[in-house]
């Protein structure tokens, strides 16, 4: 008999479903449209029929809220460098065998120790307290968290916050209609233009995702709709070839337009697909150039450090508009226009006039110091602290020399990333009673649940993978 975990014991009334005979129900949230009998769950294992009514098992149940920057969500044309509050939940509508967040996206692996409990008020108040203006619904995938996303996003808007939706977008038309009421930014991952890829490797289908992207794009007509960007994860040995990447850019040119940013994203081996290498960077550079040559105006690389292809350039005169390095982005736009040729830029700068110079921090005396060195392809980490206090940090060289200014952060969990080629590690300074833990981040959308004290013994290309339930 399966052990019921704590997070599975309580449900919250769900949206988007209708009744069937014999107290069964049919879910309307994703294209599967699961028919669920009493006491059973849908394919996602997060939506259960309780006495003829559908409930969500993960309302307010989440991995820890994490401060990051907007570029981590493959969003380059909205408020470059803006701080965001990333919110991931548990469960997913898909079953990608290469998932980088499988420990939380696949319900059977979710451990109670990794689950936090939040209310919509908790999330919004936390963002306001830390002066964060964008809530990002992300990581495993926010679709399966629909009720909590809708309630919190509405509350966030009432307080002047923006909402960002980062998703593989395996969602129904009705679900998208809901989201269009509250979302300001969509970053959609189009994994492949081959339906066979989706069916074989994700247990989903391609057409609903294409239809969903077009539905969001149509909502932009008139200039008042949500911001949209599209990314394509190039999975080694599966869709990492110029024929496949061209299919993505061709579809965007034919169904969207050349102005929508396209991101080709580097893959790291994970979950059940670990016998390959990370995606070739030279290939990604070729794919980007091919898309530009074919007519796309803004094409970027994701999960690649030390590349000029993460920057934004004027498509007419090639003047640099935004420089990006790690989690730092600097805009050179002149009141939203190219400073050289004067053409208007599609990059939105909603808070440009409010930006101020960063405060240079000094490390107080009497703090405990701990050091973490980056490993090869791993250039970023999450820092989690046990209490609400001010933590100081400094990047260091391989020989321990300081690199750049001292930084500070008071969030419970936040992301740090190398942005200077000299930086090879980081030092944390904190009170002795404030226990800190570091988690190695393999890619920008990766949410690690295992501390660096264990993962630093593993490969820098393949995270620790343990599948005790494989075959069940």
Secondary structure, 3 states (H helix, E strand, C coil): CCCCCHHHCCCEECCCEEECHHHCEEECCCCCCCEECCCCECCCCCEEEECCEEEECCCCEECCCEEEEHHHHCCCCECCCCEEEEECCCCCCCCCCCCCCHHHHCHHHCCHHHCEECCHHHHHHHHHHCCCCEEEECCCCCHHHHHHHHHHHHHHHHCCCEEEEEECCCCCHHHHHHHCCCCCEEEEECCCCCHHHHHHHCCCCCHHHHHHHHHHHHCCCCCCCCEEEEEEEECCCCCCCHHHHHHHHHHHHHHCCCCCEEEEEECCCECCECCCCCCCHHHHHHHHHHHHHCCCCCEEEECCCCCHHHCEECCCCCCEEEEEECCEEEECCECCECCCCCCECCCECCCHHHCCCCCCCCCCCCCEEEEEECECCECEEEEEECCCCCEEEEEECCCCCEEEEEEEECCCEEEEECCCCCCCEEEEEECCCCCEEEEEECCCCCCCCCCHHHHCCCCCCCCCCCCCCCCC
